[in-house]
């Protein structure tokens, strides 16, 4: 790493805001993992459900979870680049 980047990294590490940012990123990653698990569970429920109305409800929930996951990924990328 170049000197400027090292100094910036060190400053962020020692600065309270840098710690706050890293903690926020970690919490966001954890939330994204939970959303991914929820996605998998909903897919399984949708696959095994025989009732069409319940399948549609699970499908709508699945769409919502995927949209939330996409927004979370975008927010995480923005945090990592800033």
Secondary structure, DSSP 4 states (H G I P E B T S, - for coil): --HHHHHHHHHHHHSHHHHHHHHHHHHHHHHHHHHHHHHHHHHHHHHH---HHHHHHHHHHHHHHHHHHHHHHHHHHHHHH-
